[in-house]
Amino acid sequence: MEALIEFGKIVLPASIVLYAVYLIVRSFILREIELKKLEVRSRSIETILPARVAAYERMTLFIERITPQNLLVRLNNPDYKARDLQKVLLDEIRNEYNHNVSQQVYMTEEVWNLIRNAKEDLVIMINDAAQDMTAENTGIDLAKKIFQLTMDKKVDPLAHALSELKKEIQQIF
């Protein structure tokens, strides 16, 4: 019995010291893991932030390039018939969109949906304007109709999408 008490006198303090060392080592390891996570996050921000800013710049340029004012001035040719201009406009919008579609990974779903919906709204507006054209109508007639439909809109979806895009980038900084 006395040997058991002597054994307990040795084992109990040793187990308390061992448990204390375990707690200290555990807290040290957890702190090191947190520091590594912060370091990785910091490095990823350094890598991702420039790409994200570039994505916002590209989408801003995309919206500006497909606004009817810029699109029609850039692509209208006096020799075009209305149907030819419609095809050129739709092809340009589709190409611009396909060129920038990967940028959606850098922005919120809400802003991406606004941009996509604004693009689709523009395509619908161009098709609606072209529907009123005959084979004799020129591209200038179609351009006028598109401008008229743009002016008749109470809310410009492209301007709204651009505004929301700018708000989102401002939140980052």
MARZA-166773 format. One line per 4 residues: number of its first residue (from 0); their letters; for each residue x, y, z of C-alpha. Coordinates in steps of 0.2 Angstrom, whole numbers, plus 5000, padded with zeros to 4 digits. Example, Ala and Ser with C-alpha at 12.3 -4.5 7.8 and 13.67 -1.06 7.14 Angstrom:
BEGIN
0 = as = 5062,4978,5039; 5068,4995,5036
//
This chain:
BEGIN
0 = meal = 5000,5000,5000; 5014,5012,5005; 5022,5008,4988; 5006,5013,4979
4 = iefg = 5006,5030,4988; 5024,5033,4984; 5020,5028,4966; 5005,5040,4966
8 = kivl = 5017,5054,4973; 5028,5052,4958; 5015,5049,4944; 5002,5063,4949
12 = pasi = 5014,5077,4948; 5022,5070,4932; 5005,5069,4924; 5001,5087,4929
16 = vlya = 5017,5093,4921; 5014,5082,4906; 4996,5089,4904; 5003,5107,4906
20 = vyli = 5016,5104,4893; 5003,5097,4881; 4992,5113,4883; 5007,5124,4880
24 = vrsf = 5012,5115,4864; 4994,5114,4858; 4992,5132,4860; 5008,5136,4851
28 = ilre = 5004,5124,4837; 4986,5132,4835; 4994,5150,4835; 5007,5144,4822
32 = ielk = 4992,5137,4811; 4983,5154,4812; 4998,5163,4807; 5001,5152,4792
36 = klev = 4983,5155,4787; 4984,5173,4788; 5000,5173,4778; 4992,5162,4765
40 = rsrs = 4977,5174,4765; 4988,5189,4763; 4997,5181,4748; 4981,5176,4740
44 = ieti = 4975,5194,4742; 4991,5200,4734; 4988,5189,4719; 4969,5190,4718
48 = lpar = 4966,5209,4721; 4975,5214,4705; 4966,5201,4695; 4949,5207,4703
52 = vaay = 4953,5225,4699; 4957,5220,4681; 4941,5211,4680; 4931,5226,4686
56 = ermt = 4940,5237,4673; 4936,5224,4659; 4918,5223,4663; 4917,5242,4664
60 = lfie = 4925,5243,4647; 4913,5230,4641; 4897,5239,4647; 4904,5255,4639
64 = ritp = 4908,5247,4623; 4890,5239,4621; 4881,5255,4625; 4870,5259,4610
68 = qnll = 4879,5276,4608; 4896,5269,4607; 4891,5253,4598; 4882,5262,4584
72 = vrln = 4895,5275,4582; 4909,5262,4581; 4900,5250,4569; 4888,5259,4559
76 = npdy = 4892,5260,4540; 4881,5270,4528; 4881,5255,4516; 4873,5244,4528
80 = kard = 4855,5239,4527; 4845,5237,4543; 4847,5218,4544; 4866,5219,4541
84 = lqkv = 4868,5232,4555; 4857,5221,4566; 4869,5206,4563; 4884,5216,4565
88 = llde = 4878,5223,4582; 4873,5207,4589; 4889,5198,4583; 4899,5212,4592
92 = irne = 4889,5211,4608; 4891,5192,4608; 4910,5193,4604; 4912,5206,4618
96 = ynhn = 4902,5196,4630; 4911,5179,4626; 4928,5188,4628; 4924,5194,4645
100 = vsqq = 4913,5180,4652; 4927,5173,4663; 4927,5189,4673; 4912,5184,4682
104 = vymt = 4922,5173,4695; 4929,5190,4702; 4912,5198,4706; 4897,5195,4715
108 = eevw = 4883,5185,4708; 4871,5200,4709; 4882,5212,4699; 4886,5198,4686
112 = nlir = 4867,5195,4684; 4864,5214,4682; 4878,5214,4668; 4871,5199,4659
116 = nake = 4853,5205,4660; 4858,5222,4654; 4867,5214,4639; 4851,5203,4636
120 = dlvi = 4840,5218,4637; 4851,5227,4624; 4850,5212,4612; 4831,5211,4614
124 = mind = 4830,5230,4611; 4840,5228,4595; 4829,5214,4589; 4813,5224,4593
128 = aaqd = 4820,5239,4583; 4825,5228,4568; 4808,5219,4568; 4800,5236,4563
132 = mtae = 4812,5237,4548; 4809,5232,4530; 4822,5226,4518; 4823,5244,4511
136 = ntgi = 4827,5252,4528; 4845,5257,4530; 4857,5254,4545; 4854,5273,4549
140 = dlak = 4835,5270,4551; 4839,5255,4563; 4851,5266,4572; 4838,5280,4574
144 = kifq = 4825,5267,4580; 4838,5260,4593; 4842,5277,4599; 4823,5281,4601
148 = ltmd = 4820,5265,4611; 4835,5269,4622; 4828,5286,4625; 4811,5279,4629
152 = kkvd = 4817,5268,4643; 4815,5275,4660; 4829,5265,4667; 4844,5261,4657
156 = plah = 4850,5243,4662; 4868,5246,4656; 4869,5262,4666; 4862,5253,4681
160 = alse = 4874,5238,4679; 4889,5250,4678; 4883,5260,4693; 4882,5244,4703
164 = lkke = 4899,5238,4697; 4907,5254,4703; 4898,5252,4720; 4905,5235,4722
168 = iqqi = 4923,5240,4718; 4922,5254,4730; 4917,5242,4743; 4933,5233,4741
172 = f = 4943,5249,4744
//
